[in-house]
Amino acid sequence: LRTLMRRDPEGPIEVPARVTVYRTIVHDEERCLGCGACARNCPADAVEARPPRKDDASVCAGEAGA
């Protein structure tokens, strides 16, 4: 992760699923609520929260019985 922070990325960077860094927001998919608080509170405006994709089966699972 340190080497990723030393260069200016040309777009979103891939971050391992679970990264432990002191005093840094860490993406943990199991705990993520999708609220976007991380993006709103990032002082460097380096976090982008995106809504789930429409083709994600977990999003549509509740609509299957409707």
PDB file of N, CA, C and O in Angstrom:
ATOM      1  N   LEU A   1       0.830  -1.196   0.000  1.00  0.00           N
ATOM      2  CA  LEU A   1       0.000   0.000   0.000  1.00  0.00           C
ATOM      3  C   LEU A   1       0.871   1.256   0.000  1.00  0.00           C
ATOM      4  O   LEU A   1       0.510   2.260  -0.613  1.00  0.00           O
ATOM      5  N   ARG A   2       2.001   1.205   0.675  1.00  0.00           N
ATOM      6  CA  ARG A   2       2.878   2.373   0.731  1.00  0.00           C
ATOM      7  C   ARG A   2       3.319   2.797  -0.665  1.00  0.00           C
ATOM      8  O   ARG A   2       3.359   3.991  -0.962  1.00  0.00           O
ATOM      9  N   THR A   3       3.650   1.833  -1.525  1.00  0.00           N
ATOM     10  CA  THR A   3       4.094   2.185  -2.875  1.00  0.00           C
ATOM     11  C   THR A   3       2.953   2.758  -3.698  1.00  0.00           C
ATOM     12  O   THR A   3       3.190   3.585  -4.579  1.00  0.00           O
ATOM     13  N   LEU A   4       1.728   2.341  -3.436  1.00  0.00           N
ATOM     14  CA  LEU A   4       0.587   2.908  -4.153  1.00  0.00           C
ATOM     15  C   LEU A   4       0.404   4.384  -3.822  1.00  0.00           C
ATOM     16  O   LEU A   4       0.011   5.172  -4.682  1.00  0.00           O
ATOM     17  N   MET A   5       0.688   4.758  -2.575  1.00  0.00           N
ATOM     18  CA  MET A   5       0.485   6.132  -2.138  1.00  0.00           C
ATOM     19  C   MET A   5       1.586   7.072  -2.623  1.00  0.00           C
ATOM     20  O   MET A   5       1.409   8.289  -2.569  1.00  0.00           O
ATOM     21  N   ARG A   6       2.702   6.552  -3.088  1.00  0.00           N
ATOM     22  CA  ARG A   6       3.810   7.400  -3.528  1.00  0.00           C
ATOM     23  C   ARG A   6       3.622   7.933  -4.935  1.00  0.00           C
ATOM     24  O   ARG A   6       4.255   8.924  -5.299  1.00  0.00           O
ATOM     25  N   ARG A   7       2.782   7.314  -5.728  1.00  0.00           N
ATOM     26  CA  ARG A   7       2.598   7.792  -7.100  1.00  0.00           C
ATOM     27  C   ARG A   7       1.165   8.269  -7.283  1.00  0.00           C
ATOM     28  O   ARG A   7       0.259   7.826  -6.578  1.00  0.00           O
ATOM     29  N   ASP A   8       0.970   9.159  -8.216  1.00  0.00           N
ATOM     30  CA  ASP A   8      -0.348   9.698  -8.505  1.00  0.00           C
ATOM     31  C   ASP A   8      -1.063   8.729  -9.441  1.00  0.00           C
ATOM     32  O   ASP A   8      -0.653   8.580 -10.592  1.00  0.00           O
ATOM     33  N   PRO A   9      -2.120   8.068  -8.977  1.00  0.00           N
ATOM     34  CA  PRO A   9      -2.807   7.109  -9.839  1.00  0.00           C
ATOM     35  C   PRO A   9      -3.553   7.801 -10.970  1.00  0.00           C
ATOM     36  O   PRO A   9      -3.990   8.944 -10.835  1.00  0.00           O
ATOM     37  N   GLU A  10      -3.691   7.101 -12.076  1.00  0.00           N
ATOM     38  CA  GLU A  10      -4.417   7.643 -13.222  1.00  0.00           C
ATOM     39  C   GLU A  10      -5.897   7.322 -13.135  1.00  0.00           C
ATOM     40  O   GLU A  10      -6.640   7.607 -14.074  1.00  0.00           O
ATOM     41  N   GLY A  11      -6.327   6.759 -12.077  1.00  0.00           N
ATOM     42  CA  GLY A  11      -7.718   6.378 -11.861  1.00  0.00           C
ATOM     43  C   GLY A  11      -7.817   5.655 -10.534  1.00  0.00           C
ATOM     44  O   GLY A  11      -6.886   5.709  -9.730  1.00  0.00           O
ATOM     45  N   PRO A  12      -8.937   4.975 -10.288  1.00  0.00           N
ATOM     46  CA  PRO A  12      -9.080   4.241  -9.037  1.00  0.00           C
ATOM     47  C   PRO A  12      -7.991   3.183  -8.899  1.00  0.00           C
ATOM     48  O   PRO A  12      -7.628   2.523  -9.873  1.00  0.00           O
ATOM     49  N   ILE A  13      -7.473   3.028  -7.686  1.00  0.00           N
ATOM     50  CA  ILE A  13      -6.451   2.014  -7.457  1.00  0.00           C
ATOM     51  C   ILE A  13      -7.099   0.784  -6.835  1.00  0.00           C
ATOM     52  O   ILE A  13      -8.073   0.895  -6.091  1.00  0.00           O
ATOM     53  N   GLU A  14      -6.562  -0.368  -7.139  1.00  0.00           N
ATOM     54  CA  GLU A  14      -7.045  -1.612  -6.554  1.00  0.00           C
ATOM     55  C   GLU A  14      -6.435  -1.756  -5.166  1.00  0.00           C
ATOM     56  O   GLU A  14      -5.216  -1.689  -5.009  1.00  0.00           O
ATOM     57  N   VAL A  15      -7.270  -1.951  -4.178  1.00  0.00           N
ATOM     58  CA  VAL A  15      -6.819  -2.132  -2.809  1.00  0.00           C
ATOM     59  C   VAL A  15      -7.166  -3.556  -2.401  1.00  0.00           C
ATOM     60  O   VAL A  15      -8.279  -4.013  -2.659  1.00  0.00           O
ATOM     61  N   PRO A  16      -6.245  -4.260  -1.775  1.00  0.00           N
ATOM     62  CA  PRO A  16      -6.560  -5.617  -1.325  1.00  0.00           C
ATOM     63  C   PRO A  16      -7.835  -5.634  -0.484  1.00  0.00           C
ATOM     64  O   PRO A  16      -8.177  -4.633   0.144  1.00  0.00           O
ATOM     65  N   ALA A  17      -8.529  -6.754  -0.471  1.00  0.00           N
ATOM     66  CA  ALA A  17      -9.815  -6.862   0.223  1.00  0.00           C
ATOM     67  C   ALA A  17      -9.733  -6.411   1.674  1.00  0.00           C
ATOM     68  O   ALA A  17     -10.666  -5.787   2.178  1.00  0.00           O
ATOM     69  N   ARG A  18      -8.660  -6.710   2.336  1.00  0.00           N
ATOM     70  CA  ARG A  18      -8.527  -6.309   3.738  1.00  0.00           C
ATOM     71  C   ARG A  18      -7.115  -5.788   3.965  1.00  0.00           C
ATOM     72  O   ARG A  18      -6.140  -6.526   3.818  1.00  0.00           O
ATOM     73  N   VAL A  19      -7.013  -4.523   4.322  1.00  0.00           N
ATOM     74  CA  VAL A  19      -5.721  -3.885   4.543  1.00  0.00           C
ATOM     75  C   VAL A  19      -5.755  -3.254   5.930  1.00  0.00           C
ATOM     76  O   VAL A  19      -6.725  -2.580   6.280  1.00  0.00           O
ATOM     77  N   THR A  20      -4.723  -3.461   6.709  1.00  0.00           N
ATOM     78  CA  THR A  20      -4.644  -2.857   8.031  1.00  0.00           C
ATOM     79  C   THR A  20      -3.617  -1.738   7.990  1.00  0.00           C
ATOM     80  O   THR A  20      -2.428  -1.978   7.780  1.00  0.00           O
ATOM     81  N   VAL A  21      -4.082  -0.527   8.191  1.00  0.00           N
ATOM     82  CA  VAL A  21      -3.225   0.651   8.185  1.00  0.00           C
ATOM     83  C   VAL A  21      -3.633   1.504   9.380  1.00  0.00           C
ATOM     84  O   VAL A  21      -4.824   1.715   9.610  1.00  0.00           O
ATOM     85  N   TYR A  22      -2.679   1.987  10.129  1.00  0.00           N
ATOM     86  CA  TYR A  22      -2.963   2.791  11.310  1.00  0.00           C
ATOM     87  C   TYR A  22      -3.570   4.137  10.927  1.00  0.00           C
ATOM     88  O   TYR A  22      -3.034   4.851  10.079  1.00  0.00           O
ATOM     89  N   ARG A  23      -4.676   4.472  11.551  1.00  0.00           N
ATOM     90  CA  ARG A  23      -5.379   5.748  11.383  1.00  0.00           C
ATOM     91  C   ARG A  23      -5.782   6.024   9.937  1.00  0.00           C
ATOM     92  O   ARG A  23      -5.658   7.153   9.463  1.00  0.00           O
ATOM     93  N   THR A  24      -6.248   5.033   9.258  1.00  0.00           N
ATOM     94  CA  THR A  24      -6.690   5.176   7.877  1.00  0.00           C
ATOM     95  C   THR A  24      -7.989   4.409   7.704  1.00  0.00           C
ATOM     96  O   THR A  24      -8.170   3.346   8.299  1.00  0.00           O
ATOM     97  N   ILE A  25      -8.885   4.935   6.901  1.00  0.00           N
ATOM     98  CA  ILE A  25     -10.109   4.208   6.595  1.00  0.00           C
ATOM     99  C   ILE A  25      -9.735   2.981   5.786  1.00  0.00           C
ATOM    100  O   ILE A  25      -8.991   3.072   4.810  1.00  0.00           O
ATOM    101  N   VAL A  26     -10.252   1.840   6.193  1.00  0.00           N
ATOM    102  CA  VAL A  26      -9.946   0.575   5.542  1.00  0.00           C
ATOM    103  C   VAL A  26     -11.242  -0.027   5.021  1.00  0.00           C
ATOM    104  O   VAL A  26     -12.231  -0.105   5.749  1.00  0.00           O
ATOM    105  N   HIS A  27     -11.237  -0.450   3.769  1.00  0.00           N
ATOM    106  CA  HIS A  27     -12.429  -1.074   3.193  1.00  0.00           C
ATOM    107  C   HIS A  27     -12.517  -2.518   3.659  1.00  0.00           C
ATOM    108  O   HIS A  27     -11.628  -3.325   3.388  1.00  0.00           O
ATOM    109  N   ASP A  28     -13.583  -2.831   4.355  1.00  0.00           N
ATOM    110  CA  ASP A  28     -13.851  -4.201   4.792  1.00  0.00           C
ATOM    111  C   ASP A  28     -15.239  -4.532   4.264  1.00  0.00           C
ATOM    112  O   ASP A  28     -16.244  -4.095   4.826  1.00  0.00           O
ATOM    113  N   GLU A  29     -15.294  -5.298   3.195  1.00  0.00           N
ATOM    114  CA  GLU A  29     -16.558  -5.566   2.504  1.00  0.00           C
ATOM    115  C   GLU A  29     -17.608  -6.185   3.427  1.00  0.00           C
ATOM    116  O   GLU A  29     -18.800  -5.930   3.257  1.00  0.00           O
ATOM    117  N   GLU A  30     -17.186  -6.988   4.392  1.00  0.00           N
ATOM    118  CA  GLU A  30     -18.132  -7.617   5.310  1.00  0.00           C
ATOM    119  C   GLU A  30     -18.808  -6.602   6.226  1.00  0.00           C
ATOM    120  O   GLU A  30     -19.939  -6.821   6.658  1.00  0.00           O
ATOM    121  N   ARG A  31     -18.138  -5.505   6.525  1.00  0.00           N
ATOM    122  CA  ARG A  31     -18.681  -4.502   7.442  1.00  0.00           C
ATOM    123  C   ARG A  31     -19.242  -3.278   6.737  1.00  0.00           C
ATOM    124  O   ARG A  31     -19.895  -2.448   7.370  1.00  0.00           O
ATOM    125  N   CYS A  32     -19.001  -3.151   5.440  1.00  0.00           N
ATOM    126  CA  CYS A  32     -19.441  -1.979   4.687  1.00  0.00           C
ATOM    127  C   CYS A  32     -20.959  -1.940   4.591  1.00  0.00           C
ATOM    128  O   CYS A  32     -21.585  -2.928   4.207  1.00  0.00           O
ATOM    129  N   LEU A  33     -21.555  -0.796   4.941  1.00  0.00           N
ATOM    130  CA  LEU A  33     -22.998  -0.614   4.862  1.00  0.00           C
ATOM    131  C   LEU A  33     -23.414   0.062   3.563  1.00  0.00           C
ATOM    132  O   LEU A  33     -24.599   0.103   3.233  1.00  0.00           O
ATOM    133  N   GLY A  34     -22.451   0.588   2.832  1.00  0.00           N
ATOM    134  CA  GLY A  34     -22.760   1.294   1.595  1.00  0.00           C
ATOM    135  C   GLY A  34     -23.329   2.684   1.830  1.00  0.00           C
ATOM    136  O   GLY A  34     -24.009   3.225   0.958  1.00  0.00           O
ATOM    137  N   CYS A  35     -23.065   3.269   2.987  1.00  0.00           N
ATOM    138  CA  CYS A  35     -23.647   4.564   3.348  1.00  0.00           C
ATOM    139  C   CYS A  35     -22.927   5.747   2.708  1.00  0.00           C
ATOM    140  O   CYS A  35     -23.510   6.826   2.593  1.00  0.00           O
ATOM    141  N   GLY A  36     -21.674   5.572   2.288  1.00  0.00           N
ATOM    142  CA  GLY A  36     -20.921   6.649   1.661  1.00  0.00           C
ATOM    143  C   GLY A  36     -20.247   7.597   2.631  1.00  0.00           C
ATOM    144  O   GLY A  36     -19.686   8.607   2.207  1.00  0.00           O
ATOM    145  N   ALA A  37     -20.286   7.298   3.938  1.00  0.00           N
ATOM    146  CA  ALA A  37     -19.658   8.176   4.929  1.00  0.00           C
ATOM    147  C   ALA A  37     -18.164   8.316   4.678  1.00  0.00           C
ATOM    148  O   ALA A  37     -17.593   9.383   4.901  1.00  0.00           O
ATOM    149  N   CYS A  38     -17.530   7.249   4.216  1.00  0.00           N
ATOM    150  CA  CYS A  38     -16.087   7.312   3.956  1.00  0.00           C
ATOM    151  C   CYS A  38     -15.789   8.329   2.857  1.00  0.00           C
ATOM    152  O   CYS A  38     -14.833   9.096   2.970  1.00  0.00           O
ATOM    153  N   ALA A  39     -16.589   8.346   1.806  1.00  0.00           N
ATOM    154  CA  ALA A  39     -16.376   9.283   0.702  1.00  0.00           C
ATOM    155  C   ALA A  39     -16.652  10.719   1.139  1.00  0.00           C
ATOM    156  O   ALA A  39     -15.917  11.632   0.763  1.00  0.00           O
ATOM    157  N   ARG A  40     -17.695  10.922   1.921  1.00  0.00           N
ATOM    158  CA  ARG A  40     -18.035  12.279   2.378  1.00  0.00           C
ATOM    159  C   ARG A  40     -16.994  12.842   3.332  1.00  0.00           C
ATOM    160  O   ARG A  40     -16.788  14.055   3.369  1.00  0.00           O
ATOM    161  N   ASN A  41     -16.334  11.986   4.106  1.00  0.00           N
ATOM    162  CA  ASN A  41     -15.413  12.450   5.141  1.00  0.00           C
ATOM    163  C   ASN A  41     -13.947  12.388   4.761  1.00  0.00           C
ATOM    164  O   ASN A  41     -13.095  12.761   5.568  1.00  0.00           O
ATOM    165  N   CYS A  42     -13.622  11.933   3.566  1.00  0.00           N
ATOM    166  CA  CYS A  42     -12.221  11.836   3.160  1.00  0.00           C
ATOM    167  C   CYS A  42     -11.669  13.236   2.885  1.00  0.00           C
ATOM    168  O   CYS A  42     -12.145  13.905   1.967  1.00  0.00           O
ATOM    169  N   PRO A  43     -10.673  13.700   3.657  1.00  0.00           N
ATOM    170  CA  PRO A  43     -10.150  15.052   3.464  1.00  0.00           C
ATOM    171  C   PRO A  43      -9.440  15.239   2.126  1.00  0.00           C
ATOM    172  O   PRO A  43      -9.331  16.366   1.643  1.00  0.00           O
ATOM    173  N   ALA A  44      -8.959  14.166   1.525  1.00  0.00           N
ATOM    174  CA  ALA A  44      -8.254  14.260   0.243  1.00  0.00           C
ATOM    175  C   ALA A  44      -9.186  14.006  -0.933  1.00  0.00           C
ATOM    176  O   ALA A  44      -8.752  14.036  -2.085  1.00  0.00           O
ATOM    177  N   ASP A  45     -10.459  13.758  -0.658  1.00  0.00           N
ATOM    178  CA  ASP A  45     -11.443  13.444  -1.697  1.00  0.00           C
ATOM    179  C   ASP A  45     -10.956  12.275  -2.562  1.00  0.00           C
ATOM    180  O   ASP A  45     -11.112  12.275  -3.783  1.00  0.00           O
ATOM    181  N   ALA A  46     -10.357  11.273  -1.889  1.00  0.00           N
ATOM    182  CA  ALA A  46      -9.754  10.143  -2.593  1.00  0.00           C
ATOM    183  C   ALA A  46     -10.624   8.896  -2.574  1.00  0.00           C
ATOM    184  O   ALA A  46     -10.246   7.871  -3.142  1.00  0.00           O
ATOM    185  N   VAL A  47     -11.788   8.971  -1.927  1.00  0.00           N
ATOM    186  CA  VAL A  47     -12.666   7.807  -1.829  1.00  0.00           C
ATOM    187  C   VAL A  47     -13.930   8.090  -2.620  1.00  0.00           C
ATOM    188  O   VAL A  47     -14.524   9.162  -2.503  1.00  0.00           O
ATOM    189  N   GLU A  48     -14.331   7.123  -3.421  1.00  0.00           N
ATOM    190  CA  GLU A  48     -15.548   7.261  -4.220  1.00  0.00           C
ATOM    191  C   GLU A  48     -16.501   6.134  -3.841  1.00  0.00           C
ATOM    192  O   GLU A  48     -16.153   4.959  -3.960  1.00  0.00           O
ATOM    193  N   ALA A  49     -17.689   6.483  -3.390  1.00  0.00           N
ATOM    194  CA  ALA A  49     -18.695   5.475  -3.057  1.00  0.00           C
ATOM    195  C   ALA A  49     -19.625   5.340  -4.253  1.00  0.00           C
ATOM    196  O   ALA A  49     -20.158   6.325  -4.763  1.00  0.00           O
ATOM    197  N   ARG A  50     -19.804   4.116  -4.683  1.00  0.00           N
ATOM    198  CA  ARG A  50     -20.672   3.858  -5.831  1.00  0.00           C
ATOM    199  C   ARG A  50     -21.829   2.969  -5.401  1.00  0.00           C
ATOM    200  O   ARG A  50     -21.651   2.082  -4.566  1.00  0.00           O
ATOM    201  N   PRO A  51     -23.017   3.197  -5.966  1.00  0.00           N
ATOM    202  CA  PRO A  51     -24.141   2.309  -5.653  1.00  0.00           C
ATOM    203  C   PRO A  51     -23.879   0.923  -6.228  1.00  0.00           C
ATOM    204  O   PRO A  51     -23.100   0.785  -7.171  1.00  0.00           O
ATOM    205  N   PRO A  52     -24.518  -0.104  -5.675  1.00  0.00           N
ATOM    206  CA  PRO A  52     -24.314  -1.451  -6.214  1.00  0.00           C
ATOM    207  C   PRO A  52     -24.763  -1.538  -7.667  1.00  0.00           C
ATOM    208  O   PRO A  52     -25.673  -0.826  -8.092  1.00  0.00           O
ATOM    209  N   ARG A  53     -24.114  -2.416  -8.418  1.00  0.00           N
ATOM    210  CA  ARG A  53     -24.481  -2.599  -9.824  1.00  0.00           C
ATOM    211  C   ARG A  53     -25.847  -3.260  -9.915  1.00  0.00           C
ATOM    212  O   ARG A  53     -26.202  -4.089  -9.077  1.00  0.00           O
ATOM    213  N   LYS A  54     -26.613  -2.889 -10.938  1.00  0.00           N
ATOM    214  CA  LYS A  54     -27.959  -3.426 -11.113  1.00  0.00           C
ATOM    215  C   LYS A  54     -27.954  -4.925 -11.384  1.00  0.00           C
ATOM    216  O   LYS A  54     -28.939  -5.601 -11.086  1.00  0.00           O
ATOM    217  N   ASP A  55     -26.871  -5.462 -11.942  1.00  0.00           N
ATOM    218  CA  ASP A  55     -26.833  -6.889 -12.237  1.00  0.00           C
ATOM    219  C   ASP A  55     -26.297  -7.721 -11.076  1.00  0.00           C
ATOM    220  O   ASP A  55     -26.039  -8.915 -11.235  1.00  0.00           O
ATOM    221  N   ASP A  56     -26.130  -7.099  -9.914  1.00  0.00           N
ATOM    222  CA  ASP A  56     -25.661  -7.812  -8.731  1.00  0.00           C
ATOM    223  C   ASP A  56     -26.820  -8.633  -8.167  1.00  0.00           C
ATOM    224  O   ASP A  56     -27.832  -8.063  -7.760  1.00  0.00           O
ATOM    225  N   ALA A  57     -26.692  -9.942  -8.136  1.00  0.00           N
ATOM    226  CA  ALA A  57     -27.766 -10.833  -7.700  1.00  0.00           C
ATOM    227  C   ALA A  57     -28.185 -10.574  -6.259  1.00  0.00           C
ATOM    228  O   ALA A  57     -29.354 -10.761  -5.920  1.00  0.00           O
ATOM    229  N   SER A  58     -27.262 -10.149  -5.407  1.00  0.00           N
ATOM    230  CA  SER A  58     -27.616  -9.910  -4.012  1.00  0.00           C
ATOM    231  C   SER A  58     -28.556  -8.724  -3.867  1.00  0.00           C
ATOM    232  O   SER A  58     -29.342  -8.681  -2.921  1.00  0.00           O
ATOM    233  N   VAL A  59     -28.495  -7.757  -4.781  1.00  0.00           N
ATOM    234  CA  VAL A  59     -29.376  -6.596  -4.740  1.00  0.00           C
ATOM    235  C   VAL A  59     -30.772  -6.989  -5.195  1.00  0.00           C
ATOM    236  O   VAL A  59     -31.761  -6.517  -4.634  1.00  0.00           O
ATOM    237  N   CYS A  60     -30.864  -7.840  -6.199  1.00  0.00           N
ATOM    238  CA  CYS A  60     -32.147  -8.214  -6.791  1.00  0.00           C
ATOM    239  C   CYS A  60     -32.832  -9.360  -6.057  1.00  0.00           C
ATOM    240  O   CYS A  60     -33.990  -9.661  -6.346  1.00  0.00           O
ATOM    241  N   ALA A  61     -32.153 -10.003  -5.122  1.00  0.00           N
ATOM    242  CA  ALA A  61     -32.718 -11.172  -4.449  1.00  0.00           C
ATOM    243  C   ALA A  61     -34.037 -10.848  -3.754  1.00  0.00           C
ATOM    244  O   ALA A  61     -34.943 -11.681  -3.727  1.00  0.00           O
ATOM    245  N   GLY A  62     -34.152  -9.655  -3.197  1.00  0.00           N
ATOM    246  CA  GLY A  62     -35.386  -9.268  -2.519  1.00  0.00           C
ATOM    247  C   GLY A  62     -36.530  -9.010  -3.473  1.00  0.00           C
ATOM    248  O   GLY A  62     -37.692  -9.073  -3.072  1.00  0.00           O
ATOM    249  N   GLU A  63     -36.227  -8.721  -4.729  1.00  0.00           N
ATOM    250  CA  GLU A  63     -37.262  -8.420  -5.717  1.00  0.00           C
ATOM    251  C   GLU A  63     -37.796  -9.669  -6.394  1.00  0.00           C
ATOM    252  O   GLU A  63     -38.815  -9.605  -7.081  1.00  0.00           O
ATOM    253  N   ALA A  64     -37.125 -10.817  -6.214  1.00  0.00           N
ATOM    254  CA  ALA A  64     -37.508 -12.040  -6.922  1.00  0.00           C
ATOM    255  C   ALA A  64     -38.913 -12.496  -6.550  1.00  0.00           C
ATOM    256  O   ALA A  64     -39.641 -13.010  -7.399  1.00  0.00           O
ATOM    257  N   GLY A  65     -39.298 -12.315  -5.298  1.00  0.00           N
ATOM    258  CA  GLY A  65     -40.617 -12.777  -4.873  1.00  0.00           C
ATOM    259  C   GLY A  65     -41.706 -11.742  -5.058  1.00  0.00           C
ATOM    260  O   GLY A  65     -42.870 -12.029  -4.779  1.00  0.00           O
ATOM    261  N   ALA A  66     -41.371 -10.561  -5.514  1.00  0.00           N
ATOM    262  CA  ALA A  66     -42.359  -9.476  -5.639  1.00  0.00           C
ATOM    263  C   ALA A  66     -43.195  -9.611  -6.882  1.00  0.00           C
ATOM    264  O   ALA A  66     -44.069  -8.780  -7.132  1.00  0.00           O
TER     265      ALA A  66
END
